């Protein structure tokens, strides 16, 4: 894998998506350094994390994404918090081993129509390797069916995956709260391929039954060695396991 601060070769690179449950482990202890250890063991070049606190009293007031990125020696961090109240924030992050550019961060539909539900959003960055550019999106969909339908419609629309700037190669990472075969999953699959469609479940860690954490890729990205990282430490660190894949450009593959 790439060293921090060096260019990421898009010929071969590793990506990871991980819902870290605000770094609250199954032992009920907040431990971002433990999350960093789990992620570090996976040696990913591009890391998408969901459910991160920043400045929240419940987790000691620290910026969890910054703590994790520093521990991993990441060169680039983009943190977006759909939830922000009185200086306390809660959201998700994209971090990379090489510099990256923020393209967009914004709320997804759901807050106005369903006022009692947690706001949801997405963050989109761009990585460059010579003349090649890679678009990477990270999101965390809601729990309600109608909410998720509105969110996937927006994500596939002109502000995100339908934006002319969001040209292949494209990665979509995140916790979609939707399993393969669901309406949400089918909608995204019209545009991108889920590399872990036939793979292992990632949630919950005490008894993994659901594949709701996903890595979607455009057709020009090949995937290999796709798996759920089920180490003893990962079982303790969050209620989700991380999902990772080795990817390369310039070929297609049917994985999963």
Secondary structure as GFF3:
##gff-version 3
##sequence-region A 1 256
A	DSSP	beta_strand	13	19	.	.	.	ID=ss1
A	DSSP	three_ten_helix	21	23	.	.	.	ID=ss2
A	DSSP	alpha_helix	32	42	.	.	.	ID=ss3
A	DSSP	beta_strand	46	54	.	.	.	ID=ss4
A	DSSP	three_ten_helix	57	59	.	.	.	ID=ss5
A	DSSP	alpha_helix	64	72	.	.	.	ID=ss6
A	DSSP	beta_strand	76	85	.	.	.	ID=ss7
A	DSSP	beta_strand	88	96	.	.	.	ID=ss8
A	DSSP	beta_strand	101	107	.	.	.	ID=ss9
A	DSSP	beta_strand	121	129	.	.	.	ID=ss10
A	DSSP	beta_strand	132	140	.	.	.	ID=ss11
A	DSSP	alpha_helix	145	156	.	.	.	ID=ss12
A	DSSP	beta_strand	170	175	.	.	.	ID=ss13
A	DSSP	alpha_helix	183	189	.	.	.	ID=ss14
A	DSSP	beta_strand	193	194	.	.	.	ID=ss15
A	DSSP	beta_strand	213	217	.	.	.	ID=ss16
A	DSSP	beta_strand	221	229	.	.	.	ID=ss17
A	DSSP	alpha_helix	232	237	.	.	.	ID=ss18
A	DSSP	beta_strand	242	249	.	.	.	ID=ss19
###
